[in-house]
Amino acid sequence: MIPFLDLKAINSQYQKELKEACARVIDSGWYIQGEEVRAFEREFADYCGTQHCIGVANGLDALTLTLRAWKELGKLKEGDEVIVPANTYIASILAITENRLVPVLVEPDLATYNLCPTNAEAAITDKTRVILPVHLYGQMADMPAIMDIAKRHKLLVLEDSAQSHGASINGVKAGNWGDASGFSFYPGKNLGALGDAGAVTTNDAELASTLRALGNYGSHKKYENLYQGVNSRLDEIQAAMLRVKLRHLDTEIAHRRKVAAAYCVGIDHSDITLPIQDKTVDIQGYESHVWHLFVIRCEKREMLQQHLISQGVQTLIHYPIPPHQQKAYQDWSNQTHPLTESIHQQVMSLPVSPVMTSEEIKGVIKAVATFK
C-alpha cells in the first residue's frame, strides 16, 4: 500500500536530532516556557519574516486567542462579523464563534479553493471587522488583493496559515501578510510536531504581548492576572522537536513540489480535475503553493477512491462535510453555498509527502490512469 502520509518515515530521517533535542529538554530540568520555546519563537519568526511569534497549544487556539486579544484591545466586540471561506475546515469557524463573533461564509475561487477577493468584498457590511483568509491545501490566498480590500475598508486580516508553512507570494511568506496569522503544527502538517502545537505570528507588539498573557492564564507576571485567560502554551519538548523540523522544512517543501509536478504532468484523465496554481499572485516561481495536500476533484469520487484502494493507493477526503452542514451549526441549515457543497462532494487528496519515492509517485499515476 502506498500510504497517504508516512509520519514514521518522515520523522525517522531526523531520529538522531530529535532524540538529542528531547534529551536536551529532559536534562535541562525546565519543561514549561523555557529556552526551547523562546528559541523556536525567534527562529520561526525569522523564517516567516515577522517581528513576533507566540507559541500556543495548537492551531485552533492560535486563531481563537488572536480574535480574543483583539476583543481585549477594543478592536472587536461581540456580534462583529468575520468574513471566511465557506469551504474551510471547521477550526476556522470555531475560533470565530467561540469569541461570539459572526462568521460570514463566502464562496471560494473554484480554481484554487481559496477565499475569492471579489466575493469577500461583496460580503462586507457595516458590521464587518475581520477578513480571515485560509491558505487551504498549502496554496496561499490572493493576499495582495485581500490586503488591498482590507486597507480600503479598514478591516483586520487574520491569516489561517495552518496548511501553508513556507508558502510565499512575491517573496513575502504566509504569516507575514495580515495583521496576524495562526499556525498549526499538528503532526501531519508540513511543519509538524510530534504532538499538538501551534503559534501566532504578527508584527504588532501590543497584540503579541496580549496573546502571551491570554495563553498564560491571563498573566504576564505570576499570580497577577490582567485577563480571564486560558492555559495554551507551546510545550517545551514540542518546541525542541519543531526546531529540528524547521531546519529541514524547505528541503521537504521542494520534494512535495516535485511530487506535485509529476502528478500534474503524469495525470491526464477526463474524469479528474487537477489543482491549479494561482499564477496571478506570484511572479517569483509560483511559490505560493507548498502542497500540504494534492487535491483533485472527481464526480465519481467514491468509485475512484475504491479503485485506488484496490490498486494499493491510500487517499483521504479533505473535507466531506462543509461547516454550514455540520450538526454543530444546525442553526445554519437554511444556508446554501452551492459551490462549496459541490467541492466537498467531489474533492479527494492523493498521497503527497517529503518521503515519497519515484516508484510510489509512478504507482499513484498508474493507478489513476487505469480508472474507468
Disulfide bonds with the S-S distance in Angstrom:
none
